[in-house]
Amino acid sequence: MLVQTIAIIGATEESGISLAKQLAERFSVLLFDEETEKLLILHDQMCRNTAVVNVELMNCARDASWEADVIIVLGYCCTNIEIANTIQKVATGKIVILIAEEDKPISTLSLFGTLQPLLPHSKLARVSRKKTKNNDELSKEICIETIDSEVREAVGHIFSDVR
């Protein structure tokens, strides 16, 4: 799957800011968050970075999801049924990646048990950071949970350069 455009729903979440900046160096990124003021600040910071390919603010989660090849849903949005209902029709056939904040993880049961019925024609994946210790150095390994090997490969490609 060729990924060109990624929508980030909940972009001003702590993990979303860093993720958006890193992904915008390789992909076109569509940003949405209900916290408009924080979103404008993030957009301004990203536009000043010459490595950023293309970043655009979106007025609603549905429009961002409609235009994207892949949808990343962060933080509080992961468990927000209203957002799932909003993007349901435009997320058909698309990969939807859920990322919770480290201190508020989403269980796999919640992901596939609650959200799959709301996004029945989407390909869900959960991405989390697993803290590992290598040679007395703490690193964060990315863990991808999904039931589809093609989705795992595409998500792995997206997160291959994310630190």
Secondary structure, DSSP 8 states (H G I E B T S, - for coil): ----EEEEETTTSHHHHHHHHHHTTTSEEEEE-S-HHHHHHHHHHHHH-TT--EEEE-SSHHHHHHH-SEEEEEGGGGG-HHHHHHHTTTSTTSEEEEE--TTS---HHHIIIIIHHHSTTSEEEEEEEEEEEETTEEEEEEEEE-S-HHHHHHHHHHTTT--
